[in-house]
Amino acid sequence: MRSLQALKEELRVLEQYFPKRTNAPFSIVSSSVDDITSIYRDPINQRSISICCKIIEVPNKCLWYTESDNNDDVQEQLTSIFDELNSNTSNETRSVTLQLEFVIERLNTFFNTSNLSLPSHLITTTENRVEPEDSGVDQEEEDDDDDDETEQQQQHHHEQDQCSLDDDDNNKAQQTGQLTKDIDGISLENWQLLETLKYKRINESAQKNHEKIYTNKNNNQPVRKDAASSLSSSSMSSSSSVQATDRLMKELRDIFRSQSYKNGDYIIELVDESLYEWNVKLYHVDKDSKLYVDLEQMKLSEKNIDKLDHILLSLTFNDTYPFAPPFVRVIRPIITGGHVYSGAICMELLTRQGWSSAYSVESLLFQIVATLCKAGARIDLSSLNESFSLQRAQQAFRHISSVHEKSGWYTAPKADG
């Protein structure tokens, strides 16, 4: 517990010395005992370079990474720095401040600047703070330390009671006898999923950067024109993938905060914890629609062996999202009409011509539900235990899209619903 208090004090001092300021050479944007986000400003181009630290184990075991979209030279340098920090177990004995000093010094050398450095008193303070307890102090000092440690333990336990998940604020259904814990408006379970995805993204990004540098360093063969084109394309794809991942993380976070999601209108499930493949269970449709009537009959039908009580959609995103739409299809039940063809949902909105990067996933879902209802979608109550195949849905979407590309998309007459 003593080390946790030391870390908190260390972060407090860092935030005081490097407050969040625009155009500052270096600033701490945010810090906690879990994460530190800071900005190093490129002295040449004045671009902000994010320096992020995930504290895996208190007080000093860290995972360093960047969330900036940096040019190749800067990214290569950052990857080299972070690889050295993350792979060197001896860094676990060095304070966060000392590790941060290492990053700053390496970047100063890279940019050939000396306008930024950590003051000596800051480094000295942290060195003393992480000194091992068996470092030769006399018995009287040890006794004093023990007393301090007891007080700090009591203080920490008190802070735990107050701070762990903000129990008093997050038990929203306490009066009804239910225990619901929210973090930043997101349920504990979904928040943990977002954290898992975040760390997975960090590790994958670090691995890709490492592989890229390793390939560049070991590729001494002359690059042909077609190979150079391929590398350029690969680089663009990688950049797009980072952008797609960031956008999908934001979309998922917004959905978990959405009132419609919390009301149970729909549920999101990631296939194999992949951000790029979502299963969506629709529970709510317009009560004045025939689709609603069919949905209610389906729930009561004896043929419904699996007790299906929702419409299951699949959303598949590619690495050009949000500039290209997801592929959306119905998995089950079998639906006829409503612009559903062999499971594929064929709408101009879901084509490159009709799509806009401004659309959110939730607004897309609302539009799909509205279209299904207004266009007269019906559930085939005689085939409740069957489902649409992915292959047939893809074929149907390609065919319908090619037809409409030639003849244009149109709005159905009001008489058709």
C-alpha positions in Angstrom: 0.0 0.0 0.0 3.0 2.2 0.7 4.1 2.0 -3.0 0.6 3.1 -4.1 0.8 6.2 -2.0 4.2 6.9 -3.4 3.0 6.6 -6.9 0.1 8.9 -6.3 2.5 11.5 -4.9 4.8 11.0 -7.8 2.0 11.6 -10.3 0.8 14.7 -8.4 4.3 16.2 -8.6 4.5 15.4 -12.3 1.1 17.1 -13.0 2.2 20.2 -11.0 5.5 20.5 -12.9 4.0 19.7 -16.3 0.4 21.1 -16.3 -1.8 20.8 -19.4 -1.0 23.8 -21.5 -1.3 24.5 -25.2 2.0 24.6 -27.1 4.0 23.6 -24.0 7.1 21.5 -24.9 5.7 18.7 -22.7 2.6 18.4 -20.6 0.7 15.8 -18.6 -2.8 15.6 -20.0 -4.2 13.2 -17.4 -2.9 10.7 -14.9 -4.1 8.1 -12.5 -2.7 5.0 -10.9 -3.7 3.1 -14.0 -2.9 5.4 -16.9 -0.8 8.4 -17.8 -1.4 10.4 -21.0 1.2 13.1 -21.9 2.1 15.2 -24.9 5.6 15.9 -26.3 5.6 18.7 -28.8 7.8 18.2 -31.9 10.1 21.3 -31.7 10.5 21.2 -35.5 6.9 20.9 -36.8 5.1 21.7 -33.6 3.1 18.5 -33.9 1.8 16.8 -30.7 3.2 13.4 -30.0 1.2 11.4 -27.5 3.3 9.5 -24.9 1.0 7.1 -23.0 1.7 4.7 -20.2 -0.4 1.9 -18.8 0.7 1.1 -15.3 0.3 -2.7 -15.3 1.5 -3.3 -11.7 2.0 -0.6 -9.0 4.4 1.1 -8.7 6.7 0.9 -11.7 5.7 -1.9 -14.1 4.5 0.0 -17.2 3.5 -0.5 -20.8 4.5 2.5 -23.0 2.8 3.3 -26.3 1.6 6.2 -28.5 -1.9 7.0 -29.8 -0.6 9.7 -32.3 -0.7 9.4 -36.0 3.0 10.0 -36.5 5.1 10.1 -39.6 7.3 7.0 -40.3 10.6 8.4 -38.8 8.9 9.5 -35.6 6.9 6.3 -35.3 10.1 4.2 -35.8 11.9 6.2 -33.1 9.0 5.8 -30.7 8.7 2.1 -31.3 12.4 1.7 -30.7 12.1 3.6 -27.4 9.0 1.8 -26.2 10.3 -1.6 -27.2 13.4 -1.0 -25.1 11.4 0.2 -22.1 8.7 -2.5 -22.3 11.1 -5.4 -22.8 13.6 -4.4 -20.1 12.5 -5.9 -16.8 15.1 -3.8 -15.0 12.9 -0.8 -15.6 10.4 -2.2 -13.0 12.9 -0.9 -10.4 12.9 2.6 -11.9 10.2 5.1 -11.0 7.7 6.2 -13.6 9.4 9.6 -13.6 12.8 8.0 -14.5 11.2 6.0 -17.3 9.6 9.1 -18.5 12.9 10.9 -18.4 14.3 8.1 -20.6 11.6 8.7 -23.2 12.1 12.5 -23.2 15.9 12.3 -23.4 15.7 10.0 -26.4 13.2 12.2 -28.2 15.4 15.3 -27.4 18.3 13.5 -29.0 16.2 12.5 -32.0 15.0 16.1 -32.6 18.4 17.5 -31.6 16.9 19.8 -29.0 17.7 20.5 -25.3 14.8 22.8 -24.5 13.1 20.1 -22.4 14.4 18.0 -19.5 13.2 16.9 -16.2 14.6 18.9 -13.3 17.2 17.1 -11.1 15.2 17.6 -7.9 12.2 15.8 -9.5 14.4 12.8 -10.4 16.2 12.8 -7.0 12.9 12.8 -5.2 11.6 9.8 -7.1 14.8 7.9 -6.6 14.5 8.3 -2.9 10.9 7.4 -3.0 11.4 3.9 -4.5 14.5 3.0 -2.4 14.2 -0.6 -1.1 13.1 -0.9 2.5 16.2 -2.9 3.4 18.7 -0.2 2.2 20.6 0.2 5.4 18.4 2.5 7.5 18.8 2.1 11.2 16.2 0.5 13.5 14.7 3.7 14.7 14.0 4.9 11.2 12.5 1.5 10.3 10.1 1.8 13.3 9.1 5.3 12.2 8.6 3.9 8.7 6.4 1.1 10.1 4.2 3.7 11.9 4.0 5.7 8.7 3.1 2.6 6.7 0.3 1.7 9.2 -1.2 5.2 8.8 -0.9 5.0 5.0 -2.5 1.5 5.0 -5.4 2.9 7.0 -5.7 5.9 4.7 -5.6 3.7 1.6 -8.3 1.4 3.0 -10.4 4.5 3.6 -9.8 5.6 0.0 -10.6 2.2 -1.3 -14.0 2.3 0.6 -14.7 5.7 -1.0 -13.2 5.3 -4.5 -13.5 1.7 -5.7 -15.9 2.1 -8.6 -17.7 4.9 -6.7 -20.1 2.5 -5.2 -22.5 5.1 -3.8 -22.8 6.9 -7.1 -23.0 3.7 -9.3 -25.6 1.7 -7.4 -28.3 3.3 -9.5 -30.9 0.7 -8.7 -30.2 0.4 -5.0 -33.7 1.3 -3.9 -35.2 -1.6 -5.9 -32.7 -4.1 -4.3 -30.6 -4.4 -7.5 -26.8 -3.8 -7.5 -25.7 -1.9 -10.6 -22.2 -0.6 -10.9 -21.5 2.0 -13.6 -18.2 3.6 -14.6 -18.5 6.8 -16.6 -22.1 5.8 -17.5 -21.1 2.3 -18.7 -21.9 -0.9 -16.9 -18.9 -2.6 -15.1 -19.1 -5.6 -17.5 -19.0 -3.5 -20.6 -16.3 -1.2 -19.2 -14.1 -4.2 -18.6 -14.7 -5.3 -22.2 -13.6 -1.9 -23.4 -10.5 -2.1 -21.3 -9.7 -5.5 -22.7 -10.1 -4.3 -26.3 -8.0 -1.2 -25.5 -5.1 -3.3 -24.2 -5.5 -5.7 -27.1 -5.3 -2.8 -29.6 -2.2 -1.4 -27.8 -0.4 -4.8 -28.0 -1.3 -5.3 -31.6 -0.2 -1.8 -32.6 3.1 -2.3 -30.8 3.6 -5.7 -32.5 2.9 -4.3 -36.0 5.3 -1.4 -35.5 8.0 -3.8 -34.3 7.5 -6.0 -37.3 7.5 -3.0 -39.7 10.8 -1.8 -38.3 12.3 -5.3 -38.3 11.3 -5.8 -42.0 12.7 -2.4 -43.0 16.0 -3.0 -41.3 16.5 -6.5 -42.8 15.3 -5.8 -46.3 18.5 -4.9 -48.2 17.1 -6.0 -51.6 16.3 -3.2 -54.1 12.5 -2.5 -54.1 10.8 -3.0 -57.5 8.1 -0.5 -58.5 5.3 -3.0 -58.0 6.7 -3.9 -54.6 6.9 -0.2 -53.6 3.3 0.2 -54.6 2.4 -2.8 -52.5 4.2 -1.4 -49.5 2.5 2.0 -50.0 -0.8 0.3 -50.1 0.0 -1.8 -47.0 1.0 1.4 -45.2 -2.3 3.1 -46.1 -4.2 0.0 -45.0 -2.5 0.0 -41.7 -3.2 3.7 -41.1 -6.9 3.1 -42.1 -7.1 0.2 -39.7 -5.9 2.3 -36.8 -8.5 4.9 -37.7 -11.2 2.3 -38.0 -10.3 0.7 -34.7 -10.4 4.1 -32.9 -13.7 4.9 -34.5 -15.3 1.6 -33.6 -14.0 1.9 -30.0 -15.7 5.2 -29.8 -18.9 3.8 -31.4 -19.0 0.9 -28.9 -18.4 3.2 -26.0 -21.2 5.6 -27.1 -23.6 2.6 -27.5 -22.8 1.4 -24.0 -23.8 4.8 -22.7 -26.9 5.0 -24.9 -30.3 5.0 -23.3 -31.8 2.8 -26.0 -29.1 0.2 -25.3 -29.7 0.5 -21.5 -33.5 0.1 -22.1 -32.8 -3.2 -23.8 -34.0 -2.1 -27.3 -31.0 -4.0 -28.7 -27.9 -5.9 -27.5 -24.4 -5.8 -29.0 -22.2 -8.9 -29.0 -18.7 -8.9 -30.5 -17.8 -12.1 -32.4 -14.6 -13.5 -30.8 -14.0 -10.1 -29.2 -13.4 -8.6 -32.6 -14.3 -4.9 -33.1 -14.8 -5.6 -36.7 -17.7 -8.2 -36.4 -20.8 -7.4 -34.4 -23.9 -9.4 -33.7 -26.9 -7.2 -32.9 -30.0 -8.5 -31.3 -33.1 -6.3 -32.0 -35.8 -6.6 -29.5 -37.9 -3.5 -30.3 -39.6 -2.6 -33.5 -42.5 -0.3 -34.3 -45.6 -1.7 -32.5 -47.8 -0.5 -35.4 -45.9 -2.7 -38.0 -46.6 -6.2 -39.2 -43.1 -7.1 -38.3 -44.0 -6.5 -34.6 -47.0 -8.8 -34.9 -44.9 -11.5 -36.4 -42.2 -11.1 -33.7 -44.9 -11.6 -31.0 -46.3 -14.6 -32.8 -42.8 -16.1 -33.2 -42.2 -15.9 -29.4 -45.3 -18.0 -28.8 -45.0 -20.4 -31.6 -44.4 -24.1 -30.8 -42.1 -24.3 -33.8 -39.7 -21.9 -32.2 -37.6 -24.6 -30.6 -34.7 -22.2 -29.8 -37.1 -19.7 -28.1 -35.9 -17.0 -30.3 -37.2 -13.6 -29.1 -35.3 -11.1 -31.3 -34.0 -10.4 -34.8 -30.3 -11.2 -35.1 -28.3 -9.0 -37.4 -24.6 -9.2 -38.3 -22.5 -6.1 -38.9 -19.1 -6.6 -40.5 -16.7 -3.6 -40.8 -13.6 -3.3 -42.8 -10.4 -1.3 -42.3 -11.7 1.6 -44.3 -14.5 2.3 -41.9 -16.0 4.9 -41.3 -15.4 6.0 -44.9 -17.1 2.7 -46.1 -20.3 1.2 -44.7 -20.4 -2.1 -42.9 -22.0 -5.1 -44.5 -25.3 -5.8 -42.8 -27.3 -8.9 -43.0 -30.0 -10.8 -41.1 -28.9 -14.1 -39.6 -32.3 -15.2 -38.3 -35.2 -15.5 -38.3 -36.0 -15.8 -42.1 -37.4 -12.4 -43.2 -39.1 -11.7 -46.4 -39.7 -8.3 -47.9 -38.4 -5.1 -46.3 -35.4 -4.9 -48.7 -34.1 -8.2 -47.3 -32.8 -10.5 -50.0 -31.3 -13.9 -49.0 -30.5 -12.2 -45.7 -28.7 -9.2 -47.1 -30.2 -5.8 -46.3 -30.1 -3.8 -49.5 -30.4 -0.1 -48.9 -28.6 2.8 -50.7 -27.4 3.8 -47.2 -25.3 0.7 -47.1 -23.5 1.4 -50.3 -20.4 3.6 -50.9 -22.6 6.0 -52.9 -25.2 6.4 -50.1 -23.0 6.1 -47.1 -21.6 9.0 -45.0 -18.9 8.8 -42.4 -21.1 11.0 -40.2 -23.4 8.1 -39.5 -23.1 6.4 -36.2 -23.7 2.7 -35.7 -26.7 3.4 -33.5 -28.3 5.8 -36.0 -27.7 3.1 -38.7 -29.5 0.5 -36.6 -32.5 2.8 -36.1 -32.6 3.5 -39.8 -32.5 -0.3 -40.6 -35.3 -1.0 -38.1 -37.5 1.8 -39.6 -36.9 0.6 -43.1 -37.8 -3.0 -42.3 -41.0 -1.9 -40.7 -42.0 0.7 -43.3 -41.1 -1.6 -46.3 -43.3 -4.4 -45.0 -40.8 -6.9 -43.7 -42.4 -10.2 -42.5 -41.1 -13.1 -40.5 -41.5 -16.6 -42.2 -43.2 -18.3 -39.3 -42.9 -21.7 -41.0 -39.1 -21.5 -41.0 -38.3 -20.3 -37.4 -35.4 -22.6 -36.9 -33.6 -21.8 -40.1 -31.1 -19.0 -40.8 -29.6 -17.1 -43.7 -26.1 -18.1 -44.9 -23.3 -15.5 -45.2 -22.4 -16.6 -48.7 -25.9 -16.2 -50.1 -26.3 -12.9 -48.4 -23.0 -11.6 -49.9 -24.0 -12.8 -53.4 -27.4 -11.2 -53.1 -26.0 -7.8 -52.0 -23.5 -7.7 -54.8 -26.2 -8.5 -57.4 -28.8 -6.0 -56.0 -26.1 -3.3 -55.7 -24.9 -3.7 -59.3 -28.5 -3.5 -60.6 -29.1 -0.3 -58.7 -25.8 1.2 -59.7 -27.0 1.0 -63.3 -30.7 2.0 -62.8 -30.4 4.1 -59.7 -32.0 3.8 -56.3 -35.5 4.9 -55.7 -38.0 5.4 -52.9 -40.9 3.0 -52.8 -44.4 4.5 -53.3 -46.4 5.2 -50.1 -48.9 2.6 -51.2 -46.1 0.0 -50.7 -45.5 1.0 -47.1 
